């Protein structure tokens, strides 16, 4: 009887009920019956819109920053994967929009940040947008929880040990374990990164590879043989007042 009632509740009633539930409860509700799954699988309905309004800053919702995640549910997912304000250098803070880090102008320091959620299984993609000067070193990539978040001097912190893997956008070098792993991408006269461009990072935990895209062009696999450990979106920066945004996209679309 209860299952029959649940299956026949109209959408406007479901909308009111679900608007009071948290994300964990909504996930469980989507498993109750086909009708509830159908309703919650609509990523633009008012339930997801209300959760977005509650969680996300108005600045983020109105800006172009989230243009790659057009639905309300996708925007909410991106927020829960954004930079972690409790897992970054003391010289970095996360701006009120929730997606952009700001590096304070501290001399002789390299500073890093990790995302809130790390990955050990599946395929994941996110965009990184460097919105200020790169300085002498600007590295994007991934790191474990053991990788350091701050060090003295201006260095490629991400990629400086065996717990992180990075692409230095300044000189187009891949970095891991303190060594250059060669030029990237493998193109003659590969263009340097331009401030504001969106770099898509693709982590494949099934094939243990890390790849990048720029301007919707696949640049090739950058790293192979990644360890079976939880890996987090990461960046390291040296330039004062530079800002870097990160938007989680979900599983990459092939082709």
C-alpha positions as CSV (number, residue, x, y, z in Angstrom):
1,X,0.0,0.0,0.0
2,X,2.8,2.5,0.9
3,X,4.7,1.7,-2.3
4,X,1.5,2.2,-4.3
5,X,0.9,5.6,-2.7
6,X,4.6,6.6,-3.3
7,X,4.4,5.7,-6.9
8,X,1.3,7.8,-7.5
9,X,2.2,11.0,-5.7
10,X,2.0,13.9,-8.2
11,X,5.1,16.0,-9.0
12,X,4.0,19.1,-7.1
13,X,3.6,17.1,-3.9
14,X,7.0,15.4,-4.4
15,X,8.6,18.8,-5.0
16,X,7.4,20.0,-1.6
17,X,8.4,16.9,0.3
18,X,11.9,16.6,-1.4
19,X,12.7,20.2,-0.8
20,X,13.0,19.5,2.9
21,X,15.4,16.6,2.5
22,X,19.2,16.6,2.4
23,X,21.3,15.1,-0.4
24,X,21.8,11.8,1.3
25,X,18.1,11.3,1.8
26,X,17.4,12.4,-1.8
27,X,19.8,9.7,-3.0
28,X,17.9,7.1,-1.0
29,X,14.6,8.4,-2.3
30,X,15.6,8.0,-5.9
31,X,15.8,4.2,-5.2
32,X,12.3,3.9,-3.8
33,X,10.3,3.6,-7.0
34,X,10.5,4.5,-10.7
35,X,8.3,7.6,-10.2
36,X,10.7,9.1,-7.6
37,X,13.7,8.1,-9.7
38,X,12.2,9.8,-12.7
39,X,11.4,13.0,-10.8
40,X,14.9,13.2,-9.1
41,X,16.6,12.4,-12.4
42,X,15.4,15.7,-13.8
43,X,18.5,17.7,-13.0
44,X,16.7,21.1,-13.6
45,X,13.6,20.6,-11.4
46,X,12.7,22.9,-8.6
47,X,14.1,20.6,-5.9
48,X,17.7,20.9,-7.3
49,X,17.1,24.6,-8.0
50,X,16.2,25.2,-4.3
51,X,19.2,23.3,-3.1
52,X,21.4,25.4,-5.4
53,X,20.0,28.6,-4.0
54,X,20.6,27.4,-0.5
55,X,24.2,26.2,-1.0
56,X,25.7,28.3,-3.8
57,X,26.6,31.9,-3.7
58,X,24.5,34.1,-5.9
59,X,27.7,35.4,-7.6
60,X,28.5,31.9,-8.7
61,X,25.0,31.1,-10.0
62,X,24.9,34.3,-12.1
63,X,28.4,34.2,-13.5
64,X,29.8,32.4,-16.5
65,X,32.0,30.3,-14.3
66,X,29.5,27.4,-14.2
67,X,28.6,27.6,-17.9
68,X,30.0,24.1,-18.4
69,X,27.6,22.6,-15.9
70,X,24.2,23.9,-17.1
71,X,21.8,22.0,-14.8
72,X,21.1,22.8,-11.2
73,X,22.1,19.3,-10.0
74,X,25.4,19.5,-11.9
75,X,26.1,22.9,-10.4
76,X,25.4,21.5,-6.9
77,X,27.7,18.5,-7.6
78,X,30.4,20.9,-8.7
79,X,30.1,22.8,-5.5
80,X,30.6,19.7,-3.4
81,X,33.8,18.9,-5.4
82,X,35.2,22.5,-5.4
83,X,38.4,23.7,-3.6
84,X,38.6,22.6,0.1
85,X,39.0,25.7,2.4
86,X,40.4,23.3,5.0
87,X,42.9,21.6,2.7
88,X,45.0,24.4,1.3
89,X,48.1,26.5,2.2
90,X,47.7,29.1,4.9
91,X,48.6,31.6,2.2
92,X,45.5,30.6,0.2
93,X,41.8,31.3,0.8
94,X,38.7,30.3,-1.0
95,X,36.6,33.2,-2.3
96,X,32.9,33.5,-1.3
97,X,31.8,32.1,-4.7
98,X,33.1,28.7,-3.4
99,X,35.0,27.8,-6.6
100,X,37.9,30.2,-6.8
101,X,41.1,30.2,-4.7
102,X,43.1,33.4,-4.1
103,X,46.8,33.3,-3.3
104,X,47.9,36.0,-1.0
105,X,51.0,38.0,-2.0
106,X,53.5,36.2,0.3
107,X,57.2,36.4,-0.8
108,X,59.3,33.3,-1.2
109,X,56.5,30.8,-0.9
110,X,54.8,28.3,-3.1
111,X,51.2,27.4,-2.2
112,X,48.8,24.6,-3.1
113,X,45.2,23.6,-2.7
114,X,43.3,20.3,-3.1
115,X,39.6,19.7,-4.0
116,X,37.1,18.5,-1.4
117,X,36.7,15.0,-2.9
118,X,39.3,12.6,-4.1
119,X,38.9,9.7,-6.5
120,X,40.0,6.1,-6.5
121,X,37.5,4.6,-8.9
122,X,35.8,5.6,-12.2
123,X,36.5,8.4,-14.6
124,X,36.3,12.0,-13.7
125,X,36.7,15.4,-15.4
126,X,37.0,18.9,-14.1
127,X,37.9,22.3,-15.5
128,X,40.7,24.6,-14.2
129,X,40.7,28.3,-15.1
130,X,43.8,30.3,-14.1
131,X,42.3,33.8,-13.7
132,X,45.4,35.8,-12.8
133,X,49.1,36.0,-13.8
134,X,50.9,32.6,-13.8
135,X,54.3,33.9,-12.5
136,X,57.3,31.7,-12.9
137,X,55.6,28.4,-12.0
138,X,51.9,27.5,-12.3
139,X,51.1,23.8,-12.0
140,X,47.8,21.9,-12.3
141,X,47.2,18.2,-11.7
142,X,46.5,15.8,-8.9
143,X,47.9,14.8,-5.5
144,X,47.4,12.4,-2.7
145,X,46.6,13.6,0.9
146,X,50.3,13.1,1.7
147,X,51.5,15.8,-0.8
148,X,52.7,19.1,0.9
149,X,50.6,22.3,0.5
150,X,53.3,24.9,1.1
151,X,57.1,25.2,0.8
152,X,59.7,27.9,0.8
153,X,60.8,29.6,-2.5
154,X,59.2,29.6,-5.9
155,X,59.1,26.0,-7.1
156,X,56.9,23.5,-8.8
157,X,55.4,22.2,-5.6
158,X,52.9,20.0,-7.4
159,X,55.0,17.3,-8.9
160,X,57.9,17.8,-6.5
161,X,57.5,14.4,-4.8
162,X,56.1,10.9,-5.5
163,X,52.6,12.0,-4.2
164,X,51.7,14.5,-6.9
165,X,51.6,14.8,-10.7
166,X,51.5,18.1,-12.5
167,X,51.7,20.1,-15.7
168,X,53.5,23.4,-15.5
169,X,51.6,25.8,-17.7
170,X,54.5,28.2,-17.8
171,X,57.1,26.0,-19.6
172,X,54.8,23.1,-20.7
173,X,56.7,20.5,-18.7
174,X,55.2,17.5,-16.9
175,X,56.4,17.0,-13.3
176,X,56.5,14.1,-10.9
177,X,58.8,13.0,-8.1
178,X,60.9,16.2,-8.4
179,X,61.8,15.6,-12.1
180,X,60.6,16.8,-15.4
181,X,58.8,14.0,-17.3
182,X,59.2,15.7,-20.6
183,X,57.4,18.3,-22.7
184,X,53.6,18.4,-22.9
185,X,51.7,18.4,-25.1
186,X,53.9,16.6,-27.7
187,X,53.4,19.2,-30.4
188,X,55.9,21.2,-32.3
189,X,55.8,24.8,-31.0
190,X,52.9,24.0,-28.6
191,X,51.2,27.2,-27.6
192,X,51.6,28.5,-24.0
193,X,48.6,28.8,-21.8
194,X,46.7,32.0,-22.0
195,X,45.1,33.4,-18.8
196,X,41.4,32.6,-18.7
197,X,41.5,29.5,-20.9
198,X,39.7,26.5,-19.6
199,X,41.8,23.4,-19.1
200,X,39.9,20.2,-18.8
201,X,41.6,17.6,-16.5
202,X,40.7,13.9,-17.1
203,X,41.5,11.4,-14.4
204,X,40.8,7.7,-15.4
205,X,41.2,5.6,-12.2
206,X,40.4,2.5,-14.2
207,X,43.3,2.9,-16.6
208,X,45.4,4.8,-14.1
209,X,46.0,7.7,-16.4
210,X,45.8,11.5,-16.3
211,X,45.1,13.6,-19.4
212,X,44.3,17.1,-20.4
213,X,42.2,19.0,-22.9
214,X,42.4,22.6,-24.0
215,X,39.8,24.4,-26.1
216,X,38.1,21.1,-26.5
217,X,41.2,19.5,-28.0
218,X,42.5,16.4,-26.4
219,X,46.2,16.8,-25.7
220,X,47.0,13.2,-25.0
221,X,47.8,11.1,-22.0
222,X,50.2,13.0,-19.6
223,X,50.8,10.3,-17.0
224,X,50.3,6.6,-16.9
225,X,50.7,4.0,-14.1
226,X,49.0,6.2,-11.4
227,X,48.9,4.4,-8.0
228,X,45.8,2.8,-6.5
229,X,45.3,5.7,-4.0
230,X,42.7,8.4,-3.6
231,X,43.8,11.3,-5.9
232,X,42.6,14.9,-5.5
233,X,42.4,17.8,-8.0
234,X,45.2,20.1,-7.1
235,X,47.1,23.2,-8.2
236,X,50.2,25.0,-6.9
237,X,50.9,28.7,-7.5
238,X,53.6,31.3,-6.7
239,X,52.2,34.7,-8.0
240,X,50.7,37.0,-5.5
241,X,46.9,37.7,-5.9
242,X,46.6,35.2,-8.6
243,X,43.3,33.3,-8.7
244,X,42.4,29.8,-9.9
245,X,38.9,28.3,-10.3
246,X,37.9,24.7,-10.5
247,X,34.6,23.2,-11.7
248,X,33.9,19.5,-11.4
249,X,32.1,18.2,-14.5
250,X,31.5,14.5,-13.7
251,X,32.4,11.5,-16.0
252,X,34.1,12.7,-19.2
253,X,32.2,12.5,-22.5
254,X,34.0,10.3,-25.0
255,X,34.3,11.7,-28.5
